[in-house]
Amino acid sequence: MSIIRKRSAAHKAYLPGNVRDNQYILAEFSLSDELLQQFSGKYSDMKPQPYYDFYQKLSTLFFELTDEVELDNCQFIANDKLARVRYSQEMHQWQTNQQILFYYNPESHHLKKSFFDGSKRTKKICLLFLATGHEIRVNAASFHSRVSGLVEKFCDKINLDKSDIRLRDHQHLTYDLFAKSKGCTSTQTHKLRGINKRYASQEVIVPNYHSAMNYAVVSLNISNELLQQVEIDSHSKDPYNPLYTYLTDVFTMAAKRYNLNNGALIANGLVPIVRYSIHEIVSRVGELQMLGYNPEQSPCGIVSKWNAKELTDSVHLVFVATPEDNSEHGFGRFLNQIEQAMQLMSVELEIEPTKEEMMIRFHQHLAYNY
């Protein structure tokens, strides 16, 4: 094998054949007074739910347009909740105070639904598009193009300036690190190129001014076997401090061993949300753990957040890519480093691959204003 071919192979990620891919796109815009005035006949302070007819009118227009272009898995959200999408064999939606979680199987589920409270004025309106079919990643550029065109038509219908729209393209690959130990012998090869480069190869061009995030979140379940490795004093004010300290030490060791210097360990029961930010941000927002990174800056180091008084079901390990992690081939080498670090961590923690899971979700996000 030539040196060039060896280098290329080093940047490829070999994922289990049962890896799942997801894509969803969000188009968001603020609810302005001007937009309300356009539909003044659909809004009245005298009604018990003054915004109901307004939301209903907008959602009807939206769904009519989606019918025209045959996009059949779309949601209208006007309640200021964060939309999160996950794979499931059964389709359902679950709402918390701050989130709407959409569980669905892209190969078999289709849904068009509105989520709003007619008695409240939302800060922003979100149009959610869920990818469907068998070849999600292969067809990602085409799906993005169709959604982008529909959003432009929607703007024309409601006289909204396109520049007021923020489009967010979310894609992720999900798999069990121990899939091979459980009998999955087939593999898929990925270079994991940036979204803009993948799209450009299919003649779908995104604006030059856009933000992009590439990161991985690994879920480590807290098992009885893991708890037995540390001494926990149930009478202490912070009984689980030894557990989280131990996990942080092992996590930091494994990450540094494989030159992963931009990450976080979250063990406080909050949902980690990774976002682009000019300045580093680590803050709690209700039930969310916000992690703001500027991927163009040097690594921020390893951050640990835990609640020593509570035992969480699982620990989330976050790895955020930096420019050094992105070669001309893509992020394959970066994901390989993460797998190696997690394999080392699983050995240190005596995790049994045939019995336990360590789920890895590799995220690629791209966002821009028209």
Secondary structure, DSSP 4 states (H G I P E B T S, - for coil): --HHHHHHHHT-EEEETT-EEEEEEEEEEE--HHHHHHTGGG--TTSSSTTHHHHHHHHHHHHHHHHHTT--SEEEEES-PEEEEEE-SS-EEEE-SSEEEEEE-TTT---EEEEE-TTS--SEEEEEEE--SS-TTTTHHHHHHHHHHHHHHHHHHTT--GGG-EEEEEEEEEEETTTGGGT---EEEE----HHHHHHTTT-PPPSS-EEEEEEEEEEE--HHHHTTS---TTSSSTTHHHHHHHHHHHHHHHHHTT--EEEEEESSPEEEEEE-SS-EEEEETTEEEEEE-TTSPP-EEEEEE-TTS--SEEEEEEE--GGG--SS-SHHHHHHHHHHHHHHHHHTT--TTT--EEEEEEEEEEEE-
